[in-house]
Amino acid sequence: MKNPFRKEFVISLNRVYDKVCIREGGEKLTLTVNGDAQRMVAGLTNAQKRMQAITDETAETEIREISEYFSTVIFGKEQTEKLFAFYADDPASVISVCGQYFRNRLAGKIAEAQKKIKV
């Protein structure tokens, strides 16, 4: 029998979990998010700074590197490779997808996870 006066000790890292489905024409790619909210915020802040530094003179290789970084922060390396393959190695498409996902869903999930963190 469970003691009603005894509190349960709970540990949670309050990770962010989600799935996103990307559709283009008849093709579909499903990606999962599984990350630490604090690390994601730090990585996304860095990605934002790097994207703001992009100019018309920025080399294509640097733009690709920035888009890979942005996607990796959200989806991880393996899924980033799948996302690039899905969009025929187009960094602008990857940045667009990641930006839309962040604005429309991920930011809220990160905020939820941060609220649950007990210091």
N, C-alpha and C positions, 0 to 999 in steps of 0.2 A: 504494500500500500504506500502511496506517495505521501510524504509529509507536506501539508499545505503551508507550513511556516518556513520551510527550507527553500531558499531561492536557488534557482538553477544558474550555474556559471556558464555564460555564453561567450564565445569568441567568434568574431566575424571581422574579416578584413574589408567588408563593404565594397567588394569589387563591383564593377559595372559589367553587366551581362546584357547582351542584346543580339538580335539577328536582323540583318537588312537584306532585302532582295532587290537586286538591280536588274531591270528589264530593258532591253533594247531590241526592238523588232521582235523576232521570235526567240531570241536568246535570253537566258536568265542566269544570273550568278547570285548565289546566296553566301553571304559572309557573316561571320560571328564576331562579336566584340566580347572580350574577356580581359579586363584590365583594372589596375589599381587607379582609383579616381585621382589621387594626388599626383601620381606620376603622369597620368594622362594630361592633367592641367598644365604641369610643367612642360611637357613635350609639345602640347598644342600652343602654348604661349611662345615657345621657341620657334615653332613652325610659322606662326603668324608673323613674328618679327622677320623671319627669313623671306616670307612671301611679300611683305611690305617693301623689302629692299630690291625686289625685282624691277628692272627698268627695261626699256626697249633694247638696251645694249647687253642685257644679261645673256650669257651664252646658253644655248639649248641644253648642254650637258648639266649646267648648274640648275636650270629650271627642272630638269628631270630629277636631279638629286633632291631638290626641295620637295617636289611632289612625292617622291618615294618616302622621304622622311615624314611628311604629313600623314600619308597613308599608313605607314608602319606604326606610328604612334597610336592610331585608332585600331587597325586591323592586324598588326603583326607582319613580319617579313613574308611568310609563306603566302598569306592571303593578298598581300600587296602585289606579289608576282602574278597571282591569278587576276587581280584587278587590271594590271597593266596589259596582260594578255587579252583580257576581255575587250579592252579599249585600244587594241592594236598599238600598244606602247605610246599612247598619246598622253603626255603629262598634263595638258590642260584639262582633259576629260577627267583624269584622276583627281586633280585639284577640285574640279567642279563637284564631283560626286561626294568627295570627303567634306567639302564645305556645306553642301546641302544637307548631308546627313548630320553634321555637327549642329547646324542651325535648327533643323527641324526636329531633332530627336536626342542626340547625344548630350547636348548641353544640359537638358532637363534631367537626364539619367545621372550625369555627373553631380549635379546639384543635389539630387535625392540621396546619392551615396554619401556626399559630404555632410549632409544634415544628420546622417545616422552615426557618423564617427564620434565616438566618445573619447574625450581626452582624459 
